[in-house]
Amino acid sequence: MSSQAAGTISLAIGLLSIGAVLCLRYPAWLTTPELRPHYDMDLLRLILALSMGVGVFLGLAACVLNRRRRAGVIGISGVVLALLLGGPYVPYEDFDQARTWVGLDWLVLDLFFTGSAFILLERLLPRVAPGQPVLREGWRLDLSYFTVNHLLIGAFLLTSNHFAHDVFGWAVNGWLQAQVAALPGFVRFLLVILAADAVEYASHRAYHEIPWLWRLHAVHHSPQHMDWLSGSRLHVLEVLITRSLILVPIFLLGFPQDTVFAYLIFVSIQAVLIHSNIAMDLGWLRYVIVTPQFHHWHHASDVEALDRNYCAHTPFWDLVFRTYHQPKDRWPEKYGTVKPIPGGFVQQFLYPFSGPVELLTGKREG
């Protein structure tokens, strides 16, 4: 491992350690109520303790090797501050749930586990040879989106639940929900994938074909490099709209909690995987499940790829509506919108609301 990598990892561990300890100290304000019942606290505390030790070791290595010394110092300082705040074994006491909270726990856990796994996979199975840098162009902006959209998980959950229940509550059919609940677990899982992806397909296609919605969605298409973090670049309004719409069929069909939880795990992993810089050859399964190659073509700015591959989970609906495009032995040449959009977080947030909205066709314009 290079000294640069050691310093960067130490820095990341130091900052994540502070966030993790704050979650332990202030769970009512900084943790996600829906996730807490699924935590194995003893295991998470052990992982935190081991990670803090690794962070100090790598920070010292970076300082001794005299490269990325600043990152190493910050990483060690972060671990020390986390220890001063109580470290991994802060007592976890009963508490009253706060009325407002942010999902710092979801941010810390997802960034630590997802980042660790996919950075390793992208090193072992890279699509780009000899290897795209981990800290490639635009990573800071993508990390900003990752942070903001994770911290707002509470607002997203609250809004999407209200939308599904208040707007579509009249359409609930007890008999239909009972039939769905009686299906075998695997069948329910396939059904929720198809139902959610039908909404994903329709909404995704609308983002490309309706002018104002495209300006919103163009933010997601603006990265010119694809990796595990690039998929995080999503306008906050798009996250809110898409999650609210996808929850509607899940709510109306009345899937049991175990099916919903399995779906959420699947989506959390696949959403990162399909944007990642990983080469996968699944053979005939490429017609069954969305792969990185399939979704990379959706993000491509090559003419042949414009406005294709709208599905997020399975290519089924793209095959049905003839928007499927996945050459067997080729990957895109270039990514991003054909006409570049502003590059900063604030500028991209304001972009859908700025200037006249012309008649746009997918990625042909920004």
Order of alpha helices (4+ residues) and beta strands (2+ residues): alpha-alpha-alpha-alpha-alpha-alpha-alpha-alpha-alpha-alpha-alpha-alpha-alpha-alpha-alpha
